[in-house]
């Protein structure tokens, strides 16, 4: 299972990027995309990683985010 962050109160807005400030590297903005299956939405491998970024989104933008399960794509059939 993979995870994505959906902006609370939206039906289909997902975090796509957390923009760092250079040279400090501190996050200054969060960008979003529409669509449950949008390939540009950030995908997290672990629940712990998703929780970390959820807190980051809240601290940078003040937005609450929901952690959503995102199933892995179906395996491609092997070709001979």
N, C-alpha and C positions, 0 to 999 in steps of 0.2 A: 504494500500500500504506500502511496505517496500522499503528500499533503500540500494544500494551497491555502492562501489567506484571502478570504472574501471580506470586503468592506461591509460592516454591519449596516443594515438598513437598505442595502442595495440588493437587487436580485442577481446581478451578474458582474459586479466590478471586483476584479482581482488584482492583487499587488503584482506588478511586473518588474519593478526596479526600485531599489533604494539608492538614491543618488548621493555619492560622497562629496564632501567639500575638499578641494585640493588647496594646500598641501596637507592639511590636518587629517584627512580621511574620515572625519566625523560626518555622519549622515545629515543631510540638510533638506531632503525632499523625498517623497514617495510618489511613484508613478503607477497608474493603474491601466488595465485593459478590460474590455467587455468580453463576456462569453465564457461559459463553463469549460469549453474545450479549446480555448485560445492557447496556442502553443507559446505565446509570449509571456504568459503568466509564470511567475516564479513557482517552482515545484521543489518541495523539501523531502529528503529521504527519511527523516526521522521526526517523530512528534516533538522531541526536545528541540530540534532545530527550528521547527515551525513556531513553537512557543517563544523562543528567543526573538525571532523576527516579528512576531505579533507584538511583543513588548516594545520593540524598536519602532514599529509603525505608530503605536500610541504615543511614544515619547517625541517623535519627530513631527507628526501631523495632528496628534490629538484624536485620531480616528480609532475606533474600536474595530477589531477584525475578528472574524470567526475562522477557526481552523476547519477546513473541509477535506474529507477524504477524497482522494483523486485516484481512481483505479489505474493500474498499469495498463498500457495498451495491450491488446491481444498479441500473442506471439505470432510471428510470421511463419507460415508453413515453409518447411525446408524444400528447396528445389533440388532436383537431381541434375 
